[in-house]
């Protein structure tokens, strides 16, 4: 009787242990690993030097969004419409009216490294516009501006004007046109009314979509949804500026629905913490669906968790960036591009150091996420504690990976069950490691740490360890 009782206790304890573990079923495919590991402007410096683009290739970066390229006014040479088409009164049908020289170098450098440009049609932000604005005014002829955009697309996709056949898919009409109101002296991107921007979009998007039906035409680079609370409604006591962002979003969707504007993708921005950013984008997704834009992709093409100089090149920033990438992967976001991959000092340059020209800590989380992207398929995940972010991937042929980011504020027990999959490699990013391979799965993952497990099927079943 005593032996039977002890055996029963052992079975119950074993069952409890299995139940307490986080069980990962790598054979249960739920979707795709999405391109949420894109970047903003690439690490270009010295005008024509693309030598650092190999870092993007090595990290499997899918997109580089071309906005604010090179700094103020696009350094007067890159991407922006006034840089490519310098005299608005010139003939838009004449190749001699266009200056593609430096933008060609940028675009070719990206294409040569397997990165698809994500082209913002518009201008670079003018942060000191309160002194004087230069290029952020509405175009004086919207139809001509659309034809100029058409010829830029022709140059990069159809070989026009000694151009290329790059197959650039995303063409974004302007950026953050609602960033402030004139009475606040904060209109850093659009020195016009909101109605004028909608008129621009309503002119340009239908024209470009009719001309290039196979491409993705969208916008508008929303400044964000900071006025939205956790319940998906406007929060109390938020600033009028944040309320204005939401009002513009709703007005845009209402008019787009009424006038049947093409909207292949809607782009939005967030500089909130990872959990809040994901909630904000869920609001955007639900609202797009509500207005009938269920097939419109949701692109978060500027994001960085609560930027600050004190975070630059820290494991805190790296872990938060990893968490937000994972959060977007596990949400209904379709793609995301971090702000920014520039080579410059400052709180909006998390990936590359401008003195050493080497990657900062956050870059290594992109190397980790790329292992998931290479496998291709997302898998079902268990619920975890707040501040713990998981992303699992498999290739359907016996290889799998699990990425974990801990921003919970405390150490977290790495208690997993993988069934028929065995861990073959462990990589760690924390105060002492930069995506380094370590001997075994850590028993506990420290706060502000990221861990990547690579696994293979058909070996001895394992809970954790090599």
C-alpha positions as CSV (number, residue, x, y, z in Angstrom):
1,X,0.0,0.0,0.0
2,X,2.8,2.4,0.9
3,X,4.6,1.7,-2.4
4,X,1.4,2.2,-4.3
5,X,0.8,5.5,-2.5
6,X,4.4,6.7,-3.2
7,X,4.1,5.7,-6.9
8,X,0.8,7.7,-7.1
9,X,2.5,10.7,-5.6
10,X,5.4,10.4,-8.1
11,X,2.9,10.3,-11.0
12,X,1.1,13.4,-9.6
13,X,4.4,15.3,-9.1
14,X,5.5,14.4,-12.6
15,X,2.1,15.5,-14.0
16,X,2.4,18.8,-12.1
17,X,5.9,19.3,-13.5
18,X,4.7,18.8,-17.1
19,X,1.7,21.2,-16.5
20,X,4.0,23.9,-15.0
21,X,6.3,23.8,-18.0
22,X,5.8,25.9,-21.1
23,X,5.1,23.3,-23.8
24,X,6.1,24.3,-27.3
25,X,4.6,22.3,-30.2
26,X,6.8,23.1,-33.2
27,X,4.6,20.9,-35.4
28,X,1.6,23.2,-34.8
29,X,1.9,25.8,-37.5
30,X,-0.1,29.0,-37.1
31,X,1.1,31.3,-39.9
32,X,4.2,32.9,-41.3
33,X,7.1,34.7,-39.6
34,X,6.4,38.2,-40.9
35,X,8.8,40.9,-42.1
36,X,8.6,42.8,-38.8
37,X,12.4,43.1,-38.8
38,X,12.8,45.9,-41.3
39,X,14.6,49.1,-40.7
40,X,14.3,52.8,-41.6
41,X,16.9,54.6,-43.5
42,X,20.0,52.4,-44.1
43,X,23.5,53.0,-42.6
44,X,24.8,55.2,-45.4
45,X,27.5,57.8,-44.8
46,X,30.0,59.9,-46.8
47,X,27.2,60.5,-49.4
48,X,28.0,57.5,-51.7
49,X,29.4,54.9,-49.2
50,X,27.2,51.8,-48.9
51,X,29.9,49.6,-47.4
52,X,27.9,49.1,-44.1
53,X,24.9,47.6,-46.0
54,X,26.4,44.1,-45.5
55,X,25.2,44.3,-41.9
56,X,21.6,44.5,-43.3
57,X,22.3,41.4,-45.5
58,X,23.7,39.4,-42.7
59,X,20.7,40.2,-40.5
60,X,18.2,39.3,-43.3
61,X,16.6,42.7,-43.2
62,X,13.6,42.6,-45.6
63,X,12.9,46.3,-46.0
64,X,14.6,49.6,-45.6
65,X,12.1,52.5,-45.4
66,X,13.5,55.5,-47.2
67,X,12.4,58.5,-45.0
68,X,14.7,61.1,-43.5
69,X,17.6,59.6,-45.4
70,X,20.9,61.3,-44.6
71,X,19.4,63.9,-42.3
72,X,17.8,67.3,-42.9
73,X,16.2,67.7,-46.3
74,X,17.6,64.3,-47.4
75,X,21.0,65.9,-47.5
76,X,19.7,67.6,-50.6
77,X,20.5,64.5,-52.7
78,X,18.4,61.5,-51.6
79,X,14.9,60.2,-52.2
80,X,12.8,63.3,-51.5
81,X,10.7,64.6,-54.4
82,X,12.5,68.0,-54.4
83,X,15.9,66.3,-54.5
84,X,14.9,64.0,-57.4
85,X,12.8,66.6,-59.3
86,X,14.5,69.9,-58.5
87,X,12.5,72.3,-60.6
88,X,8.8,71.8,-60.2
89,X,8.1,73.8,-63.3
90,X,10.2,71.5,-65.5
91,X,8.8,68.9,-67.8
92,X,7.9,65.8,-65.8
93,X,8.1,63.6,-68.9
94,X,11.7,64.6,-69.7
95,X,14.4,62.4,-68.1
96,X,16.7,65.4,-68.0
97,X,14.4,66.9,-65.4
98,X,15.3,64.3,-62.8
99,X,18.4,63.9,-60.6
100,X,18.6,60.2,-59.7
101,X,22.4,60.2,-59.1
102,X,22.7,59.6,-55.3
103,X,19.4,57.9,-54.9
104,X,20.5,55.3,-57.5
105,X,23.6,54.6,-55.4
106,X,21.4,54.1,-52.3
107,X,18.8,51.9,-54.0
108,X,21.4,49.8,-55.8
109,X,23.3,49.3,-52.5
110,X,20.1,48.0,-50.9
111,X,19.2,45.7,-53.8
112,X,22.7,44.3,-54.0
113,X,22.4,43.3,-50.3
114,X,18.9,41.7,-50.6
115,X,17.0,44.5,-49.0
116,X,13.9,45.9,-50.7
117,X,13.6,49.7,-50.6
118,X,10.3,50.9,-49.1
119,X,10.0,54.3,-50.8
120,X,8.4,57.2,-49.1
121,X,7.2,59.7,-51.7
122,X,7.4,63.1,-50.1
123,X,9.9,65.1,-48.0
124,X,12.2,64.8,-45.0
125,X,11.0,66.2,-41.6
126,X,11.8,69.8,-40.9
127,X,12.2,69.9,-37.1
128,X,12.9,73.6,-37.0
129,X,10.1,74.7,-39.3
130,X,9.0,77.2,-36.6
131,X,12.0,79.3,-37.8
132,X,11.3,78.7,-41.5
133,X,9.7,76.0,-43.5
134,X,11.2,75.0,-46.9
135,X,9.8,71.9,-48.4
136,X,6.8,70.7,-46.4
137,X,4.2,72.8,-48.2
138,X,1.5,71.1,-50.3
139,X,2.6,70.7,-53.9
140,X,1.2,73.5,-56.1
141,X,-0.2,71.0,-58.6
142,X,-1.3,67.6,-57.2
143,X,-1.8,66.0,-60.6
144,X,1.7,66.9,-61.7
145,X,3.1,65.7,-58.4
146,X,1.4,62.4,-59.1
147,X,3.0,62.2,-62.5
148,X,6.4,62.9,-61.1
149,X,6.0,60.0,-58.6
150,X,4.9,57.9,-61.6
151,X,8.2,58.6,-63.4
152,X,10.2,57.8,-60.2
153,X,8.5,54.4,-60.0
154,X,9.1,53.9,-63.7
155,X,12.8,54.6,-63.2
156,X,13.2,52.0,-60.4
157,X,10.8,49.4,-61.6
158,X,10.6,49.8,-65.4
159,X,14.0,50.9,-66.5
160,X,12.9,54.4,-67.5
161,X,15.7,57.0,-67.8
162,X,18.5,54.5,-67.7
163,X,16.9,53.0,-64.6
164,X,16.4,49.6,-63.0
165,X,13.9,46.7,-62.7
166,X,14.0,46.4,-58.9
167,X,10.3,45.4,-58.3
168,X,10.0,47.9,-55.4
169,X,6.6,47.1,-54.0
170,X,5.7,49.7,-51.3
171,X,5.2,53.4,-52.4
172,X,4.1,55.6,-49.5
173,X,2.4,58.9,-50.0
174,X,4.0,61.4,-47.6
175,X,4.8,60.9,-43.9
176,X,3.1,62.2,-40.7
177,X,1.0,64.9,-42.5
178,X,-1.0,65.4,-39.2
179,X,2.2,65.9,-37.1
180,X,0.9,68.9,-35.1
181,X,-1.4,71.8,-36.1
182,X,-0.4,75.2,-37.3
183,X,-1.6,76.9,-34.1
184,X,0.8,74.7,-32.2
185,X,3.7,75.6,-34.5
186,X,4.5,71.8,-34.7
187,X,3.8,71.1,-38.3
188,X,7.1,69.5,-39.0
189,X,5.9,67.5,-42.0
190,X,3.0,69.2,-43.7
191,X,2.5,73.0,-43.7
192,X,-1.0,72.7,-44.9
193,X,-4.5,71.7,-43.7
194,X,-5.5,68.1,-43.1
195,X,-8.1,68.5,-45.9
196,X,-5.3,69.5,-48.2
197,X,-3.4,66.3,-47.4
198,X,-6.5,64.2,-48.0
199,X,-6.9,66.0,-51.4
200,X,-3.3,65.1,-52.2
201,X,-3.8,61.4,-51.3
202,X,-7.1,61.3,-53.1
203,X,-5.4,62.6,-56.3
204,X,-2.2,60.6,-56.2
205,X,-3.2,57.2,-54.9
206,X,-5.9,56.5,-57.5
207,X,-3.6,57.7,-60.3
208,X,-0.6,55.6,-59.2
209,X,-2.8,52.5,-58.6
210,X,-4.4,52.8,-62.0
211,X,-0.9,53.1,-63.6
212,X,0.7,50.3,-61.4
213,X,-2.1,48.0,-60.3
214,X,0.4,45.3,-59.2
215,X,2.2,47.6,-56.7
216,X,1.2,48.6,-53.1
217,X,0.1,52.2,-52.8
218,X,-0.6,53.5,-49.4
219,X,0.2,55.9,-46.5
220,X,0.1,58.0,-44.6
221,X,2.7,57.4,-41.9
222,X,0.3,58.2,-39.0
223,X,2.0,60.0,-36.1
224,X,0.5,57.4,-33.8
225,X,-2.4,56.5,-31.5
226,X,-1.1,57.7,-28.1
227,X,-4.6,58.9,-27.2
228,X,-5.9,55.3,-27.2
229,X,-6.2,53.4,-23.9
230,X,-6.0,49.7,-23.3
231,X,-9.7,49.3,-24.1
232,X,-9.3,50.7,-27.6
233,X,-11.0,54.1,-27.0
234,X,-9.7,57.6,-26.4
235,X,-8.1,57.9,-23.0
236,X,-9.1,60.7,-20.7
237,X,-6.9,63.8,-20.2
238,X,-4.7,63.3,-23.3
239,X,-3.2,66.2,-25.2
240,X,-5.2,67.8,-28.0
241,X,-2.4,67.0,-30.3
242,X,-2.7,63.3,-29.6
243,X,-6.5,63.5,-30.0
244,X,-5.9,65.2,-33.3
245,X,-3.9,62.2,-34.6
246,X,-6.9,59.9,-34.0
247,X,-9.4,62.4,-35.4
248,X,-7.3,62.6,-38.6
249,X,-7.2,58.8,-38.9
250,X,-11.0,58.5,-38.6
251,X,-11.6,61.3,-41.1
252,X,-9.1,59.8,-43.6
253,X,-10.8,56.4,-43.4
254,X,-14.2,57.9,-43.7
255,X,-13.3,59.8,-46.8
256,X,-11.2,56.9,-48.3
257,X,-14.2,54.7,-47.9
258,X,-16.6,57.2,-49.4
259,X,-14.4,58.1,-52.4
260,X,-13.1,54.5,-52.8
261,X,-9.4,55.4,-52.6
262,X,-6.9,52.6,-53.0
263,X,-5.2,51.8,-49.7
264,X,-3.1,48.7,-50.1
265,X,-1.3,49.5,-46.8
266,X,-1.8,51.8,-43.9
267,X,1.4,52.9,-42.2
268,X,1.6,54.1,-38.6
269,X,4.2,54.9,-36.0
270,X,4.8,54.3,-32.3
271,X,7.4,55.2,-29.8
272,X,5.6,53.7,-26.9
273,X,6.7,50.7,-24.8
274,X,6.3,47.3,-26.5
275,X,3.0,46.3,-24.8
276,X,1.4,49.7,-25.5
277,X,2.7,49.8,-29.1
278,X,1.1,46.4,-29.8
279,X,-2.2,47.6,-28.3
280,X,-2.1,50.8,-30.4
281,X,-1.7,48.8,-33.6
282,X,-4.5,46.5,-32.6
283,X,-6.7,49.6,-32.4
284,X,-5.5,50.6,-35.9
285,X,-6.2,47.1,-37.2
286,X,-9.7,47.0,-35.7
287,X,-10.5,50.4,-37.0
288,X,-9.3,49.6,-40.5
289,X,-11.5,46.5,-40.4
290,X,-14.5,48.6,-39.2
291,X,-14.2,51.0,-42.1
292,X,-14.1,48.2,-44.6
293,X,-10.3,48.0,-45.2
294,X,-9.9,44.4,-44.1
295,X,-7.5,43.7,-46.9
296,X,-5.3,46.7,-46.2
297,X,-2.0,45.7,-44.7
298,X,-0.9,47.3,-41.5
299,X,2.7,48.6,-41.5
300,X,4.5,50.0,-38.5
301,X,7.2,51.7,-40.4
302,X,8.5,53.8,-37.5
303,X,8.9,52.3,-34.1
304,X,11.3,52.4,-31.2
305,X,10.4,51.6,-27.5
306,X,10.5,54.8,-25.5
307,X,13.7,56.2,-27.0
308,X,16.2,58.0,-24.8
309,X,19.9,58.7,-24.8
310,X,20.3,56.8,-21.5
311,X,19.1,53.6,-23.3
312,X,21.5,53.9,-26.3
313,X,23.6,50.7,-26.7
314,X,22.3,49.1,-23.6
315,X,20.9,45.6,-23.0
316,X,17.7,47.2,-21.9
317,X,17.2,48.8,-25.3
318,X,18.2,45.5,-27.0
319,X,15.7,43.5,-25.0
320,X,12.9,46.0,-25.5
321,X,13.5,46.0,-29.2
322,X,13.5,42.2,-29.3
323,X,10.3,42.2,-27.3
324,X,8.5,44.7,-29.6
325,X,9.5,42.8,-32.7
326,X,8.1,39.6,-31.2
327,X,5.0,41.5,-30.1
328,X,4.4,42.7,-33.6
329,X,5.0,39.1,-35.0
330,X,2.4,37.8,-32.6
331,X,-0.1,40.5,-33.4
332,X,-2.0,41.4,-36.6
333,X,0.8,43.8,-37.9
334,X,1.9,42.8,-41.4
335,X,5.4,44.4,-41.5
336,X,7.5,46.8,-39.3
337,X,10.6,49.0,-39.8
338,X,12.5,50.2,-36.8
339,X,13.5,53.9,-36.6
340,X,16.4,53.9,-37.5
341,X,19.4,52.2,-39.0
342,X,21.3,55.5,-39.5
343,X,24.9,55.8,-38.6
344,X,24.7,58.7,-36.2
345,X,24.7,59.6,-32.5
346,X,21.3,60.3,-30.9
347,X,18.4,58.5,-29.3
348,X,16.9,57.5,-32.7
349,X,20.0,55.6,-33.8
350,X,19.8,52.3,-31.9
351,X,21.6,50.0,-34.4
352,X,25.0,51.5,-35.4
353,X,27.7,53.6,-33.7
354,X,28.8,56.7,-35.6
355,X,32.3,56.7,-34.1
356,X,33.3,53.0,-34.5
357,X,30.9,52.2,-37.5
358,X,30.1,49.0,-35.7
359,X,26.8,47.5,-34.6
360,X,25.3,48.4,-31.3
361,X,23.8,45.8,-29.0
362,X,20.3,46.1,-30.4
363,X,21.5,45.0,-33.9
364,X,22.2,41.5,-32.6
365,X,18.5,41.0,-31.8
366,X,17.9,41.3,-35.6
367,X,20.5,38.5,-36.2
368,X,18.5,36.4,-33.7
369,X,15.1,37.2,-35.3
370,X,16.5,36.3,-38.7
371,X,16.9,32.7,-37.6
372,X,13.2,32.6,-37.2
373,X,12.6,34.3,-40.5
374,X,14.8,31.7,-42.2
375,X,12.7,28.9,-40.9
376,X,9.6,30.6,-42.2
377,X,6.6,29.2,-40.2
378,X,5.3,30.6,-36.9
379,X,4.1,28.0,-34.3
380,X,1.6,28.0,-31.5
381,X,2.8,29.5,-28.2
382,X,1.8,29.1,-24.6
383,X,0.8,32.1,-22.4
384,X,3.7,33.4,-20.3
385,X,4.2,36.0,-17.6
386,X,3.9,39.7,-18.2
387,X,7.0,41.1,-19.7
388,X,8.1,37.8,-21.3
389,X,7.9,37.6,-25.1
390,X,8.1,34.4,-27.0
391,X,8.3,33.6,-30.7
392,X,8.6,30.1,-32.1
393,X,9.4,29.1,-35.7
394,X,9.8,25.9,-37.7
395,X,10.6,24.9,-41.3
396,X,8.3,21.9,-41.4
397,X,11.3,19.6,-42.0
398,X,12.5,19.1,-38.5
399,X,14.3,22.4,-37.7
400,X,12.9,24.9,-35.2
401,X,13.8,27.9,-33.1
402,X,12.5,29.8,-30.1
403,X,13.3,33.4,-29.2
404,X,12.7,34.7,-25.7
405,X,13.0,38.3,-24.5
406,X,12.7,39.2,-20.8
407,X,11.7,42.8,-20.0
408,X,9.7,41.8,-16.9
409,X,11.9,43.4,-14.3
410,X,13.0,40.1,-12.8
411,X,14.7,36.8,-13.7
412,X,12.4,34.3,-15.4
413,X,12.6,30.5,-15.2
414,X,13.3,28.9,-18.6
415,X,11.1,25.9,-18.1
416,X,10.2,24.5,-21.5
417,X,9.1,21.2,-22.9
418,X,9.8,20.6,-26.6
419,X,8.5,17.1,-27.2
420,X,10.5,15.3,-29.9
421,X,12.7,18.4,-30.5
422,X,16.1,18.7,-28.9
423,X,18.0,22.0,-28.4
424,X,21.2,22.0,-30.5
425,X,22.4,25.5,-29.9
426,X,21.8,28.3,-27.4
427,X,22.6,32.0,-28.0
428,X,22.4,34.7,-25.4
429,X,22.3,38.5,-25.3
430,X,22.8,40.0,-21.9
431,X,25.4,42.1,-20.1
432,X,28.1,39.5,-20.9
433,X,27.0,38.2,-24.3
434,X,26.2,39.5,-27.7
435,X,24.3,36.7,-29.5
436,X,27.1,34.4,-28.2
437,X,26.7,30.7,-28.2
438,X,26.7,29.2,-24.7
439,X,26.9,25.7,-23.4
440,X,23.3,25.1,-22.2
441,X,19.9,26.6,-21.8
442,X,20.1,28.9,-18.8
443,X,17.9,27.9,-15.9
444,X,16.8,31.5,-15.5
445,X,16.8,34.3,-18.0
446,X,17.8,37.6,-16.4
447,X,15.9,40.8,-16.9
448,X,16.8,42.7,-20.1
449,X,18.1,39.5,-21.7
450,X,17.3,37.8,-25.0
451,X,17.8,34.1,-25.6
452,X,17.6,32.1,-28.9
453,X,17.3,28.3,-29.0
454,X,17.8,26.3,-32.1
455,X,16.3,22.8,-32.2
456,X,16.0,19.7,-34.3
457,X,13.4,17.0,-34.4
458,X,13.9,13.3,-34.1
459,X,16.4,13.3,-31.2
460,X,15.9,12.2,-27.6
461,X,12.9,14.2,-26.2
462,X,14.0,17.0,-23.9
463,X,12.7,19.6,-21.6
464,X,15.6,22.0,-21.8
465,X,19.3,21.7,-22.3
466,X,21.7,20.3,-24.9
